[in-house]
Amino acid sequence: MRDVIVIGAGGCGPVAAKELAAQGLDVLLLDGGPRHADPRKEWSLLESDANHLLTGYLRAGPEDRSKPAWYRELPQNSLLWQVAGVGGTTKHYFGNCPRAYPGVFNDYNGPDRDNYDVGHRFPFGYRSLVPYYEWVEATLPVHTAPMGTKETVYFAGCETLGLPVQKTKTTTEASYRPQENAILPPGGNAGRTTDPAKLVYPLATGCTMCGHCIQGCMQPIDVPRNQTARRSTDNSYVPMALTADVWSAGGKAVTLITDAMVTKIHTGQVDGQLSATGVTWRDNATGDKHREDARVVILAGGAVESPRLWLNSELPNPNDWVGRGFTDHHLDLIFGVFDDYIGNSKGPHSSARCDFPGYGGLQNVGIGPAVQAYAMAFSESGVRGQYTNGRGFRGIWDGPTGRLGAEELKDVLLHGLDRILNVVTLTDDDVLPDNRVTLSAMSADENGPVPKVRMDQRGRSERSVRNREFLAYRAVELLHGAGAEKVYRMDLAPMLLHVHSTMRMGTDEANSVLDANAESRAVKRLFVADNSALPNSLGGPNPTLTSQALATRTAETIFQTYFGGDAWVRSQAPVVSTDQRITRRLAQLDL
Ligand SMILES: Cc1cc2nc3c(=O)[nH]c(=O)nc-3n(C[C@H](O)[C@H](O)[C@H](O)COP(=O)(O)OP(=O)(O)OC[C@H]3O[C@@H](n4cnc5c(N)ncnc54)[C@H](O)[C@@H]3O)c2cc1C
């Protein structure tokens, strides 16, 4: 019997696995997708090869790319953007690591107290999460983002909004700033040359400003895995988990099995209570099924697969909140076309932001040509200037919205990909019971009934819609202020890349699945440690840092509650994931 089984090696599962292994527990980490042990051999910089939702090496699906991707029923015009395997969706992520706004926690008493999702606050106070934020920020580590021309232009626009510069980690007022980012700063030749011969580690360290984050980071050339520039968990927490026997006194290396899809969570009576006792997982390559038992099970399959697995395991769901309360930051894309060079395709994808507590935030996004073209064709509003699908906007936005027609799309892209500045809204999006994950009535796959994700753009609260309008107008002002010749508003259809709160923790037993410790109310010894555990959409800030802080807190709670251990976050200094002991140990392991 294992001490702990963690289901999912994505953005958050490895955080809990690493923390518990560092305390000497026997941890099994299972993931239904691949482990890319040598990205330089397995990956490319080609957008379709990487990002194709059905066949890309960064897709939600098993290791064998000739097998189908995981099917999800999406009964609306929407894109669900998730990645399977070690690193999960952080293999795509931009590394932006803002903290949640204090206003979404239950101890908040500021004058704007009622401006948030007041029915769904965190069941504890912001200050109590700060040590866990600090721990993760030191471990990843988080730095001020590397920046380039697109950020200079973005900041020029911010100044015309009359916003102050934010200088603290905690966001207390409307402001702008460089992103706090899980990307190692450029060192040596990095950022000074495009000559590959000079961008070899250790002549270059950290971000080389290559502009290909979304295809998976493998910079600089020949870098040890734990020193790779972008700190997706395959480069940060997983190397730490696999080497915990070396860098932690009394630590034990995590056992990692990939291409191993958990199809059932088992329960039984422990200490007179219904409790998780283990899992069954399926080897994607052979179809063989395996049973593993554990004292504690941590579910970290992400905001869609976690509720799916719960429902497929037929676990209790007494208040029917498993899968409900899906939030996604109600994204919109507003972009400006400039006469001058902006550097849209260069450097980390998103290094600048604004925050408007009570509404959400804005961030710049620089991308490659395929994702840019895709985003310009992905609208809820029909075709720009042709028809609107009944969508109409009033206020400072007086232009048409909608996907760009073929000629206009060509004109904008031929004017120059590097003359575009994208701004994305990160809306404070309300928890609503009808936005949810259920089991689809369509054919099951080899892992059981598939998930159905209902996240209709029209099924939003008035407050979410108001927040998005507020942010979209600020984005238009920002772009005009920055000198854009022309500004476009997409009215994006749901682009589900920040997905949260489908297994939410909460104070109110009537509308939450987890208690304040992230333990299931209905099944003891079963914890959730991914974005789905978040009680709300954090007010708009990007979710991963907060989910990772929460996973750290959850690991500590598990160690104290079920293994008689002591808390460590307040009493120890964290080991940084780029530590040379980890580098040396990884070189010895046959991965
Ligand atoms: C383009 C893009 C950019 C982003 N940028 C940012 C950013 O800058 N900042 C930020 O905070 N967030 C960003 N995000 C979001 C970020 O990637 C997610 O918040 C984060 O990855 C969520 O972590 P998770 O553990 O909840 O889920 P995931 O990372 O999706 O991991 C879930 C894992 O569980 C595995 N799994 C699922 N079901 C099972 C099962 N039954 N058995 C075994 N394994 C299973 C999956 O294979 C996967 O590896 C971005 C996302 C995208 C798409």
The ligand as a Gaussian input file, in Angstrom:
#p B3LYP/6-31G(d) Opt

LIG

0 1
 C       -2.312000      28.863000     -23.851000
 C       -2.426000      28.835000     -22.329000
 C       -1.753000      29.786000     -21.594000
 C       -1.854000      29.782000     -20.186000
 N       -1.143000      30.713000     -19.473000
 C       -1.260000      30.733000     -18.127000
 C       -0.516000      31.672000     -17.357000
 O        0.289000      32.453000     -17.882000
 N       -0.690000      31.670000     -16.003000
 C       -1.548000      30.818000     -15.389000
 O       -1.695000      30.891000     -14.177000
 N       -2.237000      29.896000     -16.095000
 C       -2.104000      29.833000     -17.438000
 N       -2.786000      28.870000     -18.154000
 C       -3.606000      27.909000     -17.405000
 C       -2.736000      26.807000     -16.766000
 O       -2.127000      26.047000     -17.755000
 C       -3.625000      25.972000     -15.863000
 O       -4.113000      26.841000     -14.844000
 C       -2.927000      24.809000     -15.163000
 O       -2.227000      24.003000     -16.052000
 C       -3.996000      23.992000     -14.432000
 O       -3.389000      22.947000     -13.695000
 P       -4.268000      21.661000     -13.324000
 O       -3.403000      20.781000     -12.521000
 O       -5.566000      22.123000     -12.778000
 O       -4.625000      20.959000     -14.723000
 P       -3.699000      20.475000     -15.907000
 O       -2.440000      21.247000     -15.978000
 O       -4.559000      20.468000     -17.117000
 O       -3.275000      18.993000     -15.514000
 C       -4.175000      17.929000     -15.375000
 C       -3.389000      16.644000     -15.596000
 O       -4.163000      15.540000     -15.164000
 C       -4.011000      14.481000     -16.093000
 N       -5.216000      13.656000     -15.965000
 C       -6.491000      14.039000     -16.161000
 N       -7.328000      13.037000     -15.874000
 C       -6.559000      11.996000     -15.494000
 C       -6.861000      10.667000     -15.080000
 N       -8.115000      10.233000     -14.986000
 N       -5.832000       9.839000     -14.789000
 C       -4.537000      10.273000     -14.872000
 N       -4.220000      11.526000     -15.263000
 C       -5.219000      12.373000     -15.557000
 C       -3.853000      15.175000     -17.424000
 O       -3.195000      14.342000     -18.363000
 C       -3.043000      16.401000     -17.056000
 O       -1.662000      16.157000     -17.159000
 C       -2.666000      28.828000     -19.540000
 C       -3.331000      27.861000     -20.304000
 C       -3.205000      27.857000     -21.681000
 C       -3.933000      26.815000     -22.485000

